[in-house]
Amino acid sequence: MLSHCQVIPLPDYQASFRIGGVERLRWHFGAHYSRPFFYPFLGPSGEALTRMGHPGAPDHDHHRSIWFAHAKVLGIDFWSDQTPARMRQKRWLCYQDGNEEAAMAVELGWYDGHDPKELMVQEMIAAMRPAKDGETFLELQSTFKPAAESLEFGKTNFGFLAVRMAKNLSGDFGGKITNSEGKFGEPAIFGKPAGWMDYSGPMNIEKIEGITYFDHSSNPGHPVCWHVREDGWMGASVCLNGPVVTTKKNPLSLRYLLHAHLGALDVEKAEVVAKEFNQRPGLKVAKGMKKHQQFEIQRGAAG
């Protein structure tokens, strides 16, 4: 029987996440890009809530919708496109369909552009599940495993999970940024800690939609400080106040949730989603138990 939620690999290094046969999200991992990314992430109206690049600044083409990166990995810039540092998908581990959610697990190598061996491997699990009224949840869990015994992510605003909103949702074009502390607008929110961040605005004349971005309570420094801009940008800045170290013995693990929602921000609803996310078991890749399946994604990893 056909699963309601599916991940379908496509030509040209892409994978399509579908609900009821309709694409809601796409993963791009071609080597002609400096790092993999998700685009589009569709709202209930079927329009993209994110965009490729800044709406007015051509030096921000490295802003590719939804992506992972960091500006200071052992001092190396993995954020911009101006250095030889690159992230590459080493292999996919699992594409997993289901009636409740679809999930994908991949390994991403972080390369400094000089040594052919990666500095670290990021195991990323992406799980998408439907909600009411055409809304969608995208859960992203990453574990960063260094090649050496330890690796430092330096102090910076830039890293790890980045979201570039569609032009019409940005604060400069009619959208609104709001955080879990009831603050709104860049001056009141930038660099401040919050459990979640929301960007909402007009998708067309009749509809308002947005994305709420949740920081899991197990993440280091939770509630995280946020890097947000009125031009349609938001990111959880794990290293804004200082460096974070990952080790072979205790690799850094981060969990985030993106909620593509209908209408303006509903604070009570966001608080319920945050509570459920913080209580929801984590994800893990395990040896496959079914025929012809090397790996499977399971719920139940420590949060």
N, C-alpha and C positions, 0 to 999 in steps of 0.2 A: 504494500500500500504506500502511496506517495506521501511523504512527510509534509506537514504544513509549513515548516521552516527548513530552508535548505541553504547550503553553501555549494556553489557550482563553479569549478575552475573553468576559465575561459582562455582563448588564445591571447598572445601578447602579454603574458605575465599579469593576469588579472583574476580575481575571484569575485563572484556575485553572490550577495546575501539576499535571499528572497523569502517573502511571507505570502503564502497563498499564490505562489507563482509570479508575484510582482516584486521586482527589485526594489530594495530599500537602502542598500549600501553596496559600495564596490571597493575592493582592495587592489592597489596597484603596486607592483614590486619589480618593474623593469629596471635593468641596470643603467639605462640612460637617464634615470633620475638619481639625485644625490642620496635619496633615502626613500623607503616605501611610505605610502600614505593611503588614507581612505577618501574617496570622492566618487559620487556624491553621497551625502547623508540626507535622505529625503524626509520631509515633514509630512504630517497627515494630508496636506493638500497635494502631495506628489511633487512639490517643488523642492529644490536643494536648499537646505538651511546653511550650508557652508559654501565657500568659493575657493577658487585657485588664485592666489595672489591678493595683494592689497588693492582696494578700489582706486587708489590714486598715486601710489608710490611704486614705480617700476623696480626699485632696488629691494622689494620685498617679495620677489617671485618664489623665494624659498618657502613662503607661507602656502602650503599645499593642503588646504582643507582641515584634515585631522591627521596628526602625525606625532611621532616620538623623535626627540633630539635633545641635545644638551650642548651648551656653549663652551664648557670647560671640563673636558675629560682628560685628566693629567695635563691640563693647560691647553689641550687641542680643541679647536672649534669644530664641533659637529653640528652646529646650528645653521650657519649661513652656507651659501654655495661658493664662497670665496676662498676656500682652502681645499687641499686634496683629500681631506677626511671624508669618508663615505660609509654608508650603512647598506648592507646587501642581505637579501634573503638567502640564507644558506640552504634551507630546505623547508618544505612543509611537512608537518608531522601528522596532521589529521584534519579532514573536512568531515564534520559530523552533523547530520540532519536529525530533526526531531519534531514532534508535534508542539512542544512547549518552547523550544529554542533551537537555533542552529549555532554551531561553534566551529572555530578554526584555530589550530595551533601551528605556529611557525617559529623558526629560529632565525634571528637576525644577527649577522656579524658586524661589529663596529671596527673599521679599518682606518689607520692613521694616514693612508695614502702612500706609505713608504715600505713598511714591513708587510709582506704578503699574509702574515698570520694576524688574526684579529686580536684587538685589545680585550674584547669581551664578547660574549654571546648573550643576546636578549631573547629569552623565551617569551613569546607573546601569545596570549590566548584571547580571542575576541568572541564574545557570545552575544547574539542578538535575539531578542524575544519581543513579540507583539504585546501591545496594551490596547485598551479601549479607544474607540474613536480614531483608529488609524495611527495611534501613537506608537513609538518604538523605543526600546531600551537597548543600548549598546554598552556592554560591560567589557572593560579592557584590563587585563591583568598581565603584568610583566615582571620577570625575574632577571636580574642582571648578574651574570656569572663571569668574573674576570679570568683572563688567562694566567695572570700572575696571582700571587697569594692575596693581594689586595689592590684596589684601584680607587682613586679619589675623584669624585665629582666636585669641582671647585665652586666657590661662592659666585652666584650669578642669578639674574632674573630669569634666564632662558633655559627651561627644562623642568619637567620631562614631556608631559603630554600637552600638545598645543592645539588650539581650535581657532580657525579663521572663519568668522561668520559671513553669511551672504551680505552684500552691500546694503540692502534695504533693511536689514536687522541691526545694523550698527548704530551706535548712539548719534553719530553725525548725520544719519539719514532717517531718523524717526524711531529707532530702537531704544531699548533701555536696559542697562546693566543693574542687577540687584543682587545682593548677597544674603546669606542666611542670617546676618545680624540686622537686617532691615535697612541697610545703607544702600544708596543707589548713586550712580554716576562715578566716573573715574576719580575725581579728587577725593571722594570719601572712601573709596574701596581699594585703590592701588596700594599694594604692599601690606594690606591688613589681613589678619587671619579670619577664615570663615569655613564652615563645613561644606558649603556649596555656593555656586555662582550661577546666575541665570542671565541669558541674553535673549530678549524677546522683542518682536517688532512686526510691522505689517508685511505679510507675504503678497497681498494684493489689496484692492480697495475694500474687500469684505472680510478678510481673514487675518488674524494675528497668530503667529506661531513662534516657537523658540526652542532653545536647548538649555536644560539645566545640567550642570557639570558638578558631580559629587565627588568629594574626597573621602575615601574610606577611613574609618577610625583606626585601622591598623597601620596606616601609612606613617612613616617617621615625621614628627613635627605636627601631626594633626591637632587642631585644624590648621591647614596649610595657609601660608601667605600667598596672595594672588597677584599676578601680573596681568592687568586689564587695561584696555584702552578704549576710548570712545569711537575709534575707527573700526571696531568690530573684531577685537582680539581678546582672547582670554586664555590663561594658562596657570596651572597650579605650580608655583615656584618653590619646589622642595628645597632648593639651595639658596634661596634669597638671603637668608640670614647667616649662612655659613656652609662649609663643605659637608658632604656626606660620603662615607666610605662603604664600599661593597667588598666582600671577601669571599674566597672559595668556600670557607666553612659556613659563613652566614651571609649569603647573597642578598642584596637589596631586592625587596619585592614591593610592588606598588599596585594598588587596585583603584580603578576609577569607573564611574558610570556616567553615561550621557543619555539624557532623556529628551527625545524629540517630542514636544508636546503641542497640543492644540490650545489656542487662546493665549491670553496674557498669563504671566506667572500667577499660580495659585500657591500661596505660601504654605497653607495647611497641607495641601497635597504634596508639596516638595518635602515637607518635614516627615510625612508618612513614608515617602519613597526613601529618604535618607535613613530612617530607622530600619526599614526592611533591608536595604542594601547592607548596612552595618551588621545586621544579624544573618545575612545570607551566607551560606558556606562558600568558601573560595573554590577555585578551579585547579585541577592538576592534570598533567599528562601521564597516563599509565600504559602499561603493556596491553595491547588489544586482546580481548577475550573472544572475539568473533572471527570466523574464518576470513582470510584475506585482509585482515585489518591489523597492521603492525602496532598502532597506537589508538587510544581512545581518550576522550576528555571526560573527567569525572568531577562531580561536585563533592566537596568534603574536605578540601585542603584547609589548613589553618588560616584564619583571617587575620 
